Amino acid sequence: MLAGQCAIVTGATRGIGRAIATKLATSGANVVVNYRSNTEEAEKLKTELEALGVKILLVQGDISKDEEAKKLILAAKDAFGKIDILVNNAGITKDGLIMRMKEEDFDKVIEVNLKGTFNCSKHVTSVMIKQKYGKIINISSVVGIVGNAGQVNYSASKAGIIGMTKSLAKELGSRGINVNAVAPGYIVTDMTEELSEKIKEETKNSIPLKRLGEPEDVAELVAFLASKSSDYITGQVINVDGGMVI
Ligand code: NAP
């Protein structure tokens, strides 16, 4: 489905990013795996994915820093000569009620989640415009749509990603570039692991499909949005949440 294409996935050594990188590689794409800190895990993933017969490039870098995001995009272009797919997945939480939330915790979440998405999208745009082709997929969250107590920073960053997705879709549509957002619900990863068993159980019960999501549930949709099957879809926000937000 994606044979010979070049896909960049940010924050790809764990959780949803790892599942996306794996799904895209399984679909035949050469994948640029961006990661921030865990080189050992990145090397392990590279070996695992190369066994599928695709090329993998590891690029360490903090995407919230413009220079590092630029290096990531240039490294991908140098290695593969083109960039077909960018998945802006890297994200963090620093939860707390607003009265106790430190300014730095607000800024950090916005910097990584929203500005990181901006940085990578900005630098990939010049490559994709020249190609007259590209798929940008931004990982938002249902929390960016309905909000969540204790997550004013995170929900603002994820709502910002939705606005950015729609603006970019309008800006880049005439250049053959599709921009969409995916809004996962509760997905089992390190990010959600810290929540209490009580909250997990309550959440599960409130979900129409009566289960928590797996990273692979998100990866399936991302692979569709990365493929030619989604050529007439842009500027959309699609939930992968088991019906949590209807
Ligand atoms: P995760 O398990 O915590 O993994 C986050 C990944 O992002 C890690 O690989 C991390 O790298 C990387 N990362 C963090 N900051 C980075 C930076 N500045 N530069 C580059 N990489 C960075 O999270 P997840 O649950 O898979 O979440 C992935 C995305 O889905 C996030 O955008 C998250 O907001 C979104 N999402 C998750 C859920 C959920 O229920 N899990 C729901 C909705 C949306 P390190 O290993 O180096 O820290």
Residues whose N, C-alpha, C, O or C-beta is under 5 A from the ligand:
A	BS01	NAP	G11 A12 T13 R14 G15 I16 G17 Y35 R36 S37 N38 G61 D62 I63 S64 N89 A90 G91 I92 V112 I139 S140 S141 P184 G185 Y186 I187 T189 D190 M191 T192
